[in-house]
Amino acid sequence: MKQLNELINNEKSAWKLVDKWLKEAINQVEILPSSSEDSERVLYDLQVTTKSTLGAIAYHCGGIIIQNGWIRILGCGSKKLKRDVSVWNKLNIENENPRLDGALLVADDVLGGFFAINGGLLGVTVGNVCYLAPDTLEWEDLELKFSDFVHWTFVGNINKFYDSFRWQGWQDEVRKISGDEGISIYPFLWAEGEEIEKRSRRAVPIEELWGLTIENRKKLGIG
């Protein structure tokens, strides 16, 4: 295991790049504050340097909120987004296996779509970000590295990506949801039914949405 002084590189930190993207952002972006104690713990658990975008975000912020909480990029945890990337992935927790053995969950959206960096589990190029889509329950290769993914959330056409998942007034509804919650939609988005506008919606813990996704993948013979 590398020590913190080997992982922290302020001179060549990728945070400078993130800060540049922030100035160029066309989507609403909120950088959440962090504590030094949490940032050091999470960076140590990840064992990546701050020269990487993943390490820089984990060390320098509590997380990043996109479009008032539609997308949440995990950092070292904050009041608005208590989950940190280490604990959420169950890294270095005694008697616990990682949440995904061979992939790292790095972000999610309010509908229970999950973004992960492939480490060999997901059958695509190692290092690519994949999206576990709530309407298919399949991992989809976004063909983006994590750095490119973060940049996309700042300047990309998120509205187009989520076009079929939006309903009238979604902005106000999403603002009321904490970073550790999501919106459960029924009938599920992967099931046949009416358009999303007419399906029931309620706020639930994001852990519940993750559990439902894994359970439904097993029931459908996907995972």
N, C-alpha and C positions, 0 to 999 in steps of 0.2 A: 504493500500500500504506500502510495506517495504521500508525503507530508504536505501540509498547507503551503509552506513556503515554496514548494515545488509546483504547486497548482496555481498560485496567484501571480499574475504578471501584469502589473498595472501599466507598464510601458507599452506592451503589445496587446492590451485587452481588446477583445471584440466588442466591448461595450461602446467604444468610440463609433463603431459602425452602426450599432443599434441606435445610438443618439442621432447619427446622421439620418437614418431612415425615419426617425421620429419627426425630424424637421420637414421631411418630404411627404409625410403621411397624408393620404386623402381620406382614409377611414378614421373614425373616432378611436383614439388610442389613449389608454390611461396606464401609466407606469405606477405600480404599487410600491410603497415604501418597504424597506427590509430592516432587519436587525442584524448586527454583526455576528451575534452568536448563532442565529439560524443560518445565515449565509455561509458561514465557515463550516458548519455541520453538514449542510446539504452538498456543498462543493466537495468536501472530503468523501462523503458517501458516493458521489457520482464518479470520483476519480478522473475528472477531466479538468483541463486548465482553462483559465479565463481568456486564453487566446482563442478558444472556441466560442461560438455563439451560445451553445448550451451552457457552458461553464460561466460565461459572462452574465447571462440572464439569471442563473441560479445564484450567483454571488452578489449581483448588484441590485436585484429587485425582488420584491415579494411575489411578483407575477405581473402579467400584462393582460389588461382587459380590452377587448376589441368590440366596437359597436355596443357600448353600454352593457357588455356581458354576454353577447351572443357567442363569442369565442373567448376562452380563457386559456392563456399560456402559463404554464406552471413555473414558479420560481422557488423562492425559499419560504413562501408563506407570508400572509399579511392579514389584516383585519377583514378585508373584503373577500379574501381568497385564502382561507386558513390552510388548505392543503398545500404541502410543498411537494416538489417532484420526487424527493427521496421517500418520504413516508407513503405517498400515494402509490408508488411502485413497490413498496414493502422491501426496500433495500436495507441491508444490514440490521434487520429486525430478528432477534433471537427466536428460533423455532418457527420462523415464517419463511415460506418460499416466495420469491418475487411474484408480483401479480401476473407478469408475463415473462416467462423464462425464454429470453431470446428477442425481446423487444422492450422499448422503454416508452411508456405513456408520457407525452410532453404537453398535451393540450386537449381540450374537449369543447364541445359546443353545448348550448343550452338544451338542445333536443336529445342529448345523449349520443352524439356522434363523437368518436374518440380518435385522436391522432397519436400515432406512435412511430418512433424511429426503429426501423427494422435492424435487428442484430443477428438475423439468421432464421427466426421463427416464421416469418410471414411469406417466405418463398419468392421474394423479389430482391433487387440489388441491396446489399447491406449498406446502411446509411440513409436509404430513402425513407421519407415520411409516408406512412400509409394511413388511410382513413377508414375506420370501422363505421360504415354508413348505417343509420337507423332505418332506412327504407329497404335495404337489401341484407343487412347483417353480415355482409362480406367485407373483408379487408381490401381496399382499393389502393393501388399504388399511385400516389400523386406525382411520382417522378420528380420530386423535389428533395434536396437535402434540407436539414433543419434550418440552416441560415436562409435559404431561399423561401422556405415556408413562412418564417417570421416576416421576411420582407413582403411576401404576398399578402399577409394579413394587414400590413400597414398601407400598401398601395394598390393591391389587387382588386379585382371586381368580385368582392364577396357577395354582393347582391345577386349576381348572375349564378354563382356557385350554389346559392341557397334559394334560388328563385321559386322552386316548387314547395319549399318548406315555410314560406312566409304567409302571414295572415294579416288582415287589417287590424292595426293597433298593436302589432307585435312589439314595437319599440317600448311602449309604456309597460307592457306585461313583463318584458325581459328586464327592465330597470329594477323591478321589484324583487327579482330573483338574486340570491346571493351566489357568490362564486363556487359555493359548495353544494349548490342545488341545481336541478334541471327541471324541465317541463315534461311530464309524462303525458303522452298523447294516446288516446284510445278511441277507436281501434288503433293498434300499433301502426306505425307508418309503413311497415313491410306487409301489412295485411290489406286485403281489399276493403274498400269502404269509400265513404264520401271524401270530398276534398278536405284539406286540413282545416279550413275555416269552420267546418261543421263538426269536427271531432272534438271530444271532450279534452280539456287540458287542466292539469293541476301541478303545482310545485311539489317536488319530492327531493330527497337527498340524492346527490349524484351517485353515491354508492349504490342506491337502489336501482338506478337506471343501468349502471354497469352490471349488477347482478341479473337484472331482467334480460339484458342483451346476451350474456353468457348462457343463461338458462334457455332462452329461446333458440340460440344457435344450436345447442345440444338437441333440443326437441325436434328441430328441423333437419338434424343430421349434418349441420355445417361445421360445428366445432366440438 
